[in-house]
Amino acid sequence: MPHLRPGEVAIDAGLVRRLVAAQFPQWAGLPVEPVGLSGLDNATYRLGEEMSVRLPRLPRWLGQVEREQRWLPWLAPRLPLPVPVPLARGVPGEGYPFDWSVYRWLDGENADLDGIADPRRAAAGLAEFFGALQSLDPAGGPPPEASNGFRGVPVDDERDSAVVATRMRARIGALEGLVDTGAVTAVWEAALAAPAWDGPPVWIHGDPAPANMLMRDGRLSAVIDFGTMAVGDPACDLIVAWAFLTAETRDVFRAALPVDDATWARGRAWGLTACLPTAADLSGGDPERAARVRSRLDDLVADHQTG
């Protein structure tokens, strides 16, 4: 069994079968299989052909069940790409201590721009998706809080988000001698200096990385994993510009969204949260991975330097 983090609950297919059989006997005979990439916050299993089961691994993420159950049925029909829709809500049982969810299965594989037939069209489609999400009424929506990783907070917020200064400075400092940490720090400081978001909070996905987008038949087919959704600063969702898009497709995305210069600058800081490599990424035994992560970071720094 893999090493568990403090407070993490051990989850396997047997537990999921027992939970489903006890609480949803109509689905008890369906096969349960782990998905290829299950995620760190939640474990995901396929249930039969048409459903999936999603279970929090740690107490911190319990609010994700509540948010997704409450808001995804409202968001889904208002967005131009499919998103997960909950079918049922499970409760603690069989030794598992948290609420959990059953969703309709969304078919596809993790998105990779190299597998997209028309990358520019995909970039425009993502701009349409995030534009639609940001346009929805945020009234009553979930604020940045611990269970969504404080996604959507201002860049200078002191809470424990991915962009909090203590975390970011430590991550940059750990790369001393491996990358131009002065140039990376300049990106971060420009984000801090940029005007804060002065509009009303807007809906954000919170973690639009490639693992949270699906493609099928060469086209983007869905956006998944809304556990970190919030209403806050839209700069957070510019992660997608740096974690997924290339320089050419990024220009299409930015022109179609559109994004003001201050939000783009803050978005670079959120982009760093996804693009900053570890020392192991750069000095390990996988030169292709090292080149790939270095290229993404270089793109982000160059975008700052060229204005």
N, C-alpha and C positions, 0 to 999 in steps of 0.2 A: 504494500500500500504506500502511495506517495506520502512524503512528509506533509503534515497538516500545520497550517499557521495557527497561532494562538486564537482560540475561539472558533476555529473552522470546524464545520460538521463534515464527517465522512459520508459521501454519497456514492452509491453505485446503482447499477441497473436493478439488482435485487430489491433494494429499498424502494425504488420508484415503482416496481411491479406491485409490491405490497401496499404502498400508499394508494395507487390507482385501484387495486382490487377492493380495498377496504372502503374507499370513499366514493368511487365511481364504478360500481360493479358492471355497468353496461359496457365498460371498456376493458374489463379484466382479462379478456382473452387475447387482447392485441399485443403484438411483440413490442418490446422496449429495447431500444438500442442507443448507445451514446452517439452524439454527433461528432464530427471530426474535430472541430475546434469549439470547446465548450465554454471558454472564458474563465476569468479569475474570480469574478464576483458571484456568478451564478453557474450552476451546472444545468446543461440542457440535454434532454433525451428525446429521441423520436418515439412517438406512440402510434403504432400502426402506420398507415400511409398518409393520413390526413391531419395529424396532430403532433404537437410537441409538448413536453413538460419542462418547466423552468423552475429551479429551486435555488434560493439564496444559500450561499456557502457560509456566510458570516453574519452575526447579528447586525452589524452596521448597515447592511443592505436591505433590511426588512421593509423600509419605506418604499423600495422599488416595486414590491408587489402591489402595495396600495395605490401608488401612482399609476402603474400600468393598467390595473383593473379599473381605476376611476376614469382615466383620461384617454386611453387608446380607443375605446369604442366611440368617443366623441371626435377624436382627431382623425381617425382612419378615413371616413367618407369625405373629409375636407381636404385631403392631400392628393397630389397627382401621382404618387407612387404607392404601391401597397405597403402597409405596415402591419405588424402582428396585431391580431385581434383575440383577446382572451375569450375562451369558451366556458371556463369553470375556474373556481378558486378552491384550492385545497387548504386544509387546516393541519396543525401539528398531529402527528400520529406515527406509529410504528418506530418510535424512538427518534423521529425527526422533529425538531422543536419549532419550526417556523411555518407560516403560511406559504403557499406555493401556487403555481398557476398552470393551467392547461390552455394551449393556444392552437389556433388553426395553423397548420404547417404551410410555410411559404417555400416553394421549390426554388432551387438555384444554388449556385456556388459562390464562395466569397469573391467579391469583385476585385478584378485586377485590370488596370487600364490597358495592359497589353492584350487582354482577351476581349476588349470592347471593339466592335466593328467600326464605330464612328466616335472616336474620343471627344471630338468637339461637340457633337450632339449630346453626348453624355454629360459634358460639362454644363451645357445650357440646361439640360434636364435637371441637374442638381441645383442650379441656380433657381429654376422654377420651383423645385421642391422646397428649398429653404426660404424662398420668398413667400410661398404659400403658408408655410409654417409660421413665419414671423408675422404674417398679416392676420392671424386668427386672434380672436378676443382672448386676452390673457387673464380676464377676471377670474379670480379664485384659483388660478394655476399655482403649482408648487414653487415656492421660492428656493433659491440656493440654500442647501442644508447638508448636514453630514451624510445623509443616506443617498444623496446624488453627487457626492464629492464636491459640494459647493460650486458646481458648474454654473457659470453665468455671473459670478461675482466680479466686481471691478478688479483690474490687474493689481492694484495696490491694497486689496483687502487682506487683512491679517489672518483670516480663517484658513483652515488646512485644505486649501484647494491645490490643484496641480500647478497653479501659477504663483502660489504664495512665495514671497521673497526667500525665505529660509530654504525652501525646497529647491527653487530654481538656482540660487547661487551655489548651493552644494553640488547640484548636477553639472553645472557649467565648470565649477572648480575641479571636479573629478576628471575633466578632460584636458587639464593643463598638459601641454607638451604633445597632445595628440591632434588638437584642432586649434584654430586661432580663437582662443577664449576671449580675447579683447573684442574681436568682431562680433562674437555671439553676445557678449555682455552689452555691446552697443545696441543690438536688436532689443534686448530686454529693457534697457534704460529708455529707449525711444518709446516703447509701449507704456512705460510708467509715466513718461512725460506727455503722452498724447492726451487730449481732452477726454474726460470720462464720458460714457454714454449718458446723454441728458434727455433721452426720450423715455416713454413708458417702457417697462420691462416687456420683452417679447418672448414668445415660445422658442425654446432651443431644444435640439436633440441632446446635446451635451457631449457626445462621443462619436462623431461621424468619421470613424476610421474605416479602412477597407474591410476589416473583419465584420463591420456592422452594416455592410451593403452587400446585396446579392446581385448576381448577373445570371442571365439565361439567354441562350441563343445569341450571344454577342451584344446584348443590351442590358443596361441596368434594369433589374426587375423588382427590387424591394429595398427598403431601409428597415433595419431591425434593431433590437436591443435599445429600448427607450428607458432603461432603468435610471439613467442620469438626466432625464428630461427635467426642465425647469422653465421658469420665466425669469429672464435676466438680460444681461448684455449680449447682443447677438454676435459679438466678436468671438465668443467661444466656438461657434459652429464653423468658423473659418479654419479650424483644424483640417477640414476636408480639402482645403486648397493646398495644404502642404503635405498631408499624409497620403493623398490619393492622386492629385492632379499634377501635370507637368507644366512647364513654363507656358507653352502655347495654349493648353487647355485652361490654365489658370486665368489667362487674359480673357478668354471667352466667358468664364464663370464670373469674373469680377465685373465685366461690362454688362452682363445680363442680370446681375442681382438687384441693383448696383450697391456699392459699398462706399461710404465716405472715407477720406484718407485717415482720419483718426481711428475709425473702427478697424480699418485694414492694419494699421500699426499695432493696435491692441491684439488683433487676430494673429499677428506674427508671434506674439508671446505665447498664445495658446498653441500655435503651430509648433513652437519649440517643445512643448510638453509631449508631442507625438514624434518629433524628428530628432531630438537630442539623443544621440547614441550613448551607450555605455562604453567604458574602456574595453570591455570584453568584445563588444560589437566590432571595434576597430582593430584590435590587436589579437583577436582569436584566430582560429584556423580556417575561416571561411572568407576568402578574399572577395568573392562576389557579393556577399552580404555587406562586407565592410565598404566596398565601393558604392553600393546602393544607398546605404544610410548616410555615407559622407556626401553623396551627390544631393540628397534631399536637403541636408543641412546647408550645403553650399548654395543651393538655390534660394533658400530662405534668407541667408545673409546677403546674397547679391541683390535680392529684391529690396532689402532695406538700403543698401549702399547706393543703388541707382534711383531711389526715391519712388 
